[in-house]
Amino acid sequence: MRIGAGIALVVVGAVIAFAVRDTSDTFNLTALGIIIMLGGVAGIWLSYRLANQRRRSARPVIDPDVERQYRTAPPDRVADEPIDVTPRSPQKRFNK
């Protein structure tokens, strides 16, 4: 049950309990409305607890075995000789 369904049960129960004025010897509409409202409140509480239980779980996002498989170590040396990164003048493309 979602929170919306719980709220709907509370509203329907309140309407049955407080707005409907029908007399019946078989059952009491006020008691039936209160029972439906309590069911809606229980559904809201249960939905809230289940939603927060999923957030509290401390499960790792990536499985440690998979992470270990793809882990790479940085190289000891990047290059044998230093790389020259000084800017150079543009070379002429056409020699005529």
Secondary structure, 3 states (H helix, E strand, C coil): CCHHHHHHHHHHHHHHHHHCCCCCCCCCHHHHHHHHHHHHHHHHHHHHHHHHHHHHCCCCCCCHHHHHHHCCCCCCCCCCCCCCCCCCCCCCCCCC
